[in-house]
Structure formats: C-alpha cells, structure tokens
C-alpha cells in the first residue's frame, strides 16, 4: 500500500498529499476547516455542523469545501484530531496504574471540553496522527507488565469504553460546581418522598442508612475515580494471573 491508497483526509493530516488538484491554490489549511467545525459544535452541538455551515463560517461556498474534505465523515476525522490534540507525556517513573489513570483522566477532560465527540459516529479504528498518539500512550501504560500485546490492547479499550460511558452518562447531568450540594440535596429529598419502602425497599434502606452528606456526589471526581479504580482492579487481577 502507498500513501495514494489512503483516504485524502488522512493524506492531508499526515502530510502525505499527492499531486495538487486542478484549480485555484487552496485558501485554507485543513486545520482551519477543523477549527471552524469545532467552533460550531462547541456552540450548538454536533447537529449544528454541516458542510454548508462550515463553509459559511470560513466565508466560501459549500462546493469549495469539497476541495479539502470529501465527506462529512472526513470532516469528523479532522474535528476529532484537533479536539483531542496530543496526549500528555508519559512519566517513565510511574507505574502502570498511574500511567493509565493519567491517560484516562486526560481523555475524560477532552470529552468535558468537547462533549459532542461522543456523538461522532465511529466508522473504523483510529488512523489519524493524534488518535494514534493516544493509542500509543494508552498501550505504553502497560509496558513492563505481564500482559501480552493483545491483552494490553483489550485493557486499553476497556478503559476507553469506561471513560466514554462515564462521559456519556454524566454529560448532561453534572450540575455547576457551586450548585452541586444544593442539587444533590434536592434530589435526595425528592427520592426520599418517592421511594416508598414497600415498593423500593433497597433504595429506601439505602437512604435511611446513609447520612445526607454522603449523597453529595461528585460525578467528575469521586464517582469517576471509583469506577476507574474498579476497572483497573480487574486489569490488575489479570496481570497477576498472567504473572
């Protein structure tokens, strides 16, 4: 396979473009198109992104945009490349849990900055430069463990799935940090009123056995780390078996 066999969007992102297409010299770089699309998505969600709206944001016609990207799926590739950016450097002195935790937290933070990334259709595994950098760093988290290459890939994908799932679950329900205690207490009050002990004995028992402050849930910190640690405990058990 040669560079010419790659989709044009990947050729551009990797700097492997073939001969220039006929017509005027390109006015924009593909990164400019990605930035314009991200601006639309950050403002009004992924549904606000269309070829025509991105073209209008840049000040040229929709047909002109097709000189840079062949389809909306290609546009999504560029958007994800720029939305995530490069991963944080790997700390060579850290253990595997610290490495993959830092990777997962950085992944979560990228989702928090751009929640719409969870709505981008996943058509194939990543092939763009930054996406492969993230994959590389995730896999390197398991260096010097007893995991096989296949195990490491599966473990990284498991953490990826957890972060994406946690992000999707909490994207629309995390209250403003200053209002979190009040929002949680209001939820507890409503739950206490509605959770009849005869119909919901476990929920009611949980409410009775825990002090009110225990329900001040921090979805972005405490709950996220609890879930991540539980996932990593399972991976640690796998490493112990492989060892």
C-alpha positions as CSV (number, residue, x, y, z in Angstrom):
1,X,0.0,0.0,0.0
2,X,1.2,3.5,-0.8
3,X,0.2,6.9,0.5
4,X,-2.0,7.4,-2.6
5,X,-4.2,4.5,-1.3
6,X,-5.1,6.3,1.9
7,X,-8.2,8.5,2.1
8,X,-7.4,12.1,1.1
9,X,-8.2,13.4,4.6
10,X,-5.5,11.1,6.1
11,X,-3.0,12.1,3.4
12,X,-3.5,15.7,4.5
13,X,-3.3,15.0,8.2
14,X,-0.2,13.0,7.8
15,X,1.4,15.5,5.3
16,X,1.4,12.8,2.5
17,X,-0.7,14.7,-0.1
18,X,-0.1,13.6,-3.7
19,X,-0.1,16.0,-6.7
20,X,-2.1,19.1,-6.3
21,X,-5.6,19.1,-7.6
22,X,-6.5,21.2,-10.6
23,X,-8.0,24.6,-9.8
24,X,-7.0,27.6,-7.7
25,X,-4.4,27.2,-4.9
26,X,-6.1,26.2,-1.6
27,X,-7.0,29.2,0.5
28,X,-7.2,27.4,3.8
29,X,-5.4,24.5,5.6
30,X,-7.5,21.6,6.6
31,X,-6.8,22.6,10.3
32,X,-8.7,25.8,9.6
33,X,-11.7,23.8,8.5
34,X,-11.5,21.6,11.6
35,X,-11.3,24.7,13.8
36,X,-14.4,26.2,12.2
37,X,-16.4,23.0,12.6
38,X,-15.3,22.6,16.3
39,X,-16.5,26.2,16.9
40,X,-19.9,25.3,15.6
41,X,-20.1,22.1,17.6
42,X,-18.9,23.7,20.8
43,X,-21.5,26.4,20.4
44,X,-24.6,24.4,19.3
45,X,-23.7,20.7,19.3
46,X,-22.7,18.3,16.7
47,X,-26.0,18.6,14.9
48,X,-25.1,22.2,14.1
49,X,-22.2,21.0,11.9
50,X,-22.8,20.7,8.2
51,X,-20.7,21.2,5.2
52,X,-22.7,24.3,4.3
53,X,-22.4,25.9,7.8
54,X,-18.6,25.2,8.0
55,X,-18.2,26.7,4.5
56,X,-20.2,29.8,5.6
57,X,-18.1,30.1,8.8
58,X,-15.0,30.3,6.6
59,X,-16.5,32.6,4.0
60,X,-16.6,30.4,1.0
61,X,-19.1,28.1,-0.8
62,X,-20.1,24.6,0.1
63,X,-18.6,23.2,-3.1
64,X,-15.3,24.9,-2.3
65,X,-15.2,22.9,0.9
66,X,-15.1,19.7,-1.0
67,X,-11.7,20.6,-2.4
68,X,-10.5,19.9,1.2
69,X,-12.7,17.1,2.5
70,X,-14.7,14.6,0.6
71,X,-17.5,14.0,3.0
72,X,-18.9,14.8,6.4
73,X,-17.2,11.7,7.9
74,X,-13.9,13.2,6.8
75,X,-14.8,16.4,8.5
76,X,-15.4,14.5,11.7
77,X,-11.9,12.9,11.4
78,X,-10.4,16.4,11.3
79,X,-12.5,17.6,14.2
80,X,-11.5,14.7,16.4
81,X,-7.9,15.2,15.5
82,X,-8.0,18.8,16.7
83,X,-10.4,18.4,19.6
84,X,-8.2,15.8,21.4
85,X,-4.8,17.2,20.4
86,X,-1.7,15.5,21.6
87,X,-1.8,13.3,24.8
88,X,0.2,14.2,27.9
89,X,3.8,13.0,28.0
90,X,4.3,9.6,29.7
91,X,6.0,9.6,33.0
92,X,8.7,6.9,32.7
93,X,9.0,6.6,36.5
94,X,5.3,6.0,37.1
95,X,3.7,2.5,37.5
96,X,1.2,1.2,35.0
97,X,-1.8,2.2,37.1
98,X,-0.6,5.8,37.4
99,X,0.1,5.9,33.7
100,X,-3.3,4.6,32.5
101,X,-5.1,6.7,35.2
102,X,-3.4,9.9,33.8
103,X,-4.4,8.8,30.3
104,X,-8.0,8.2,31.3
105,X,-8.3,11.5,33.2
106,X,-6.9,13.4,30.2
107,X,-9.3,11.5,27.9
108,X,-12.2,12.5,30.3
109,X,-11.0,16.1,30.3
110,X,-11.0,16.2,26.5
111,X,-14.6,14.9,26.5
112,X,-15.6,17.5,29.0
113,X,-14.2,20.3,26.8
114,X,-16.0,18.9,23.7
115,X,-18.9,16.7,24.8
116,X,-20.0,16.3,21.2
117,X,-17.1,13.9,20.5
118,X,-19.2,11.2,22.0
119,X,-21.8,11.7,19.3
120,X,-19.3,11.3,16.4
121,X,-20.1,8.0,14.6
122,X,-17.2,5.5,14.9
123,X,-16.8,4.0,11.5
124,X,-13.4,2.4,11.9
125,X,-10.5,2.3,14.3
126,X,-8.4,5.5,14.5
127,X,-5.8,6.2,11.9
128,X,-5.1,9.9,12.2
129,X,-1.8,11.1,13.8
130,X,-3.1,12.4,17.2
131,X,-5.5,9.5,17.6
132,X,-2.6,7.0,17.1
133,X,-0.6,9.0,19.6
134,X,-3.3,8.5,22.1
135,X,-3.4,4.8,21.3
136,X,0.4,4.6,21.6
137,X,0.3,6.2,25.0
138,X,-2.5,4.0,26.2
139,X,-0.7,0.8,25.2
140,X,2.6,2.0,26.7
141,X,0.9,2.3,30.0
142,X,1.0,-1.5,30.2
143,X,4.7,-1.8,29.4
144,X,6.7,-3.9,31.8
145,X,3.6,-5.8,32.9
146,X,2.9,-9.5,32.1
147,X,0.1,-8.6,29.7
148,X,0.6,-9.8,26.1
149,X,0.2,-7.2,23.3
150,X,-3.4,-8.5,22.7
151,X,-4.1,-8.2,26.5
152,X,-2.7,-4.6,26.5
153,X,-4.9,-3.6,23.6
154,X,-8.0,-5.1,25.3
155,X,-7.2,-3.4,28.6
156,X,-6.7,-0.1,26.9
157,X,-10.1,-0.5,25.0
158,X,-11.8,-1.4,28.3
159,X,-10.6,1.8,29.9
160,X,-11.6,3.7,26.8
161,X,-15.1,2.3,26.9
162,X,-15.4,3.1,30.6
163,X,-14.3,6.7,30.1
164,X,-16.7,7.2,27.1
165,X,-19.5,5.6,29.1
166,X,-19.0,7.7,32.2
167,X,-18.7,10.8,30.0
168,X,-22.0,10.0,28.2
169,X,-23.8,9.2,31.4
170,X,-22.8,12.5,33.1
171,X,-22.5,14.9,30.2
172,X,-26.0,16.4,30.7
173,X,-26.5,15.9,34.4
174,X,-23.4,17.3,36.2
175,X,-24.5,20.4,37.9
176,X,-22.4,23.5,38.2
177,X,-19.7,23.1,40.9
178,X,-21.1,25.8,43.1
179,X,-24.6,24.4,42.9
180,X,-23.7,20.7,43.3
181,X,-24.5,20.4,47.0
182,X,-27.9,22.0,46.6
183,X,-28.7,20.0,43.5
184,X,-27.8,16.7,45.3
185,X,-29.8,17.5,48.4
186,X,-32.8,18.4,46.3
187,X,-32.5,15.0,44.5
188,X,-32.3,13.2,47.9
189,X,-35.4,15.0,49.2
190,X,-37.3,14.1,46.1
191,X,-36.1,10.5,46.1
192,X,-37.0,10.1,49.8
193,X,-40.5,11.3,49.0
194,X,-41.0,9.0,46.0
195,X,-39.1,5.8,47.1
196,X,-41.8,4.0,49.0
197,X,-40.3,1.4,51.3
198,X,-42.8,-1.3,50.2
199,X,-42.1,-0.8,46.5
200,X,-38.4,0.2,46.7
201,X,-37.1,-1.4,49.9
202,X,-33.5,-1.3,48.9
203,X,-33.5,2.3,47.8
204,X,-35.3,3.3,51.0
205,X,-33.0,1.3,53.1
206,X,-30.0,2.9,51.5
207,X,-31.4,6.4,52.2
208,X,-32.1,5.5,55.8
209,X,-28.6,4.1,56.4
210,X,-26.5,6.9,54.9
211,X,-26.1,10.5,56.2
212,X,-27.4,13.1,53.9
213,X,-23.9,14.4,53.1
214,X,-22.9,11.0,51.6
215,X,-25.2,11.8,48.7
216,X,-23.2,14.8,47.6
217,X,-21.9,13.0,44.6
218,X,-19.1,14.5,42.6
219,X,-19.5,12.8,39.2
220,X,-16.4,14.3,37.7
221,X,-14.0,13.3,40.5
222,X,-15.1,10.8,43.2
223,X,-17.5,8.7,41.1
224,X,-15.3,8.7,38.1
225,X,-12.2,7.6,40.0
226,X,-14.2,5.0,41.9
227,X,-15.3,3.4,38.6
228,X,-11.9,3.7,37.1
229,X,-10.2,2.1,40.1
230,X,-12.6,-0.8,39.9
231,X,-11.8,-1.3,36.2
232,X,-8.1,-1.2,37.0
233,X,-8.5,-3.7,39.9
234,X,-9.8,-6.1,37.3
235,X,-6.9,-5.5,35.0
236,X,-4.5,-5.8,38.0
237,X,-6.1,-9.2,38.7
238,X,-5.4,-10.2,35.1
239,X,-1.8,-9.1,35.3
240,X,-1.4,-11.2,38.5
241,X,-2.8,-14.3,36.6
242,X,-0.5,-13.7,33.7
243,X,2.4,-13.3,36.0
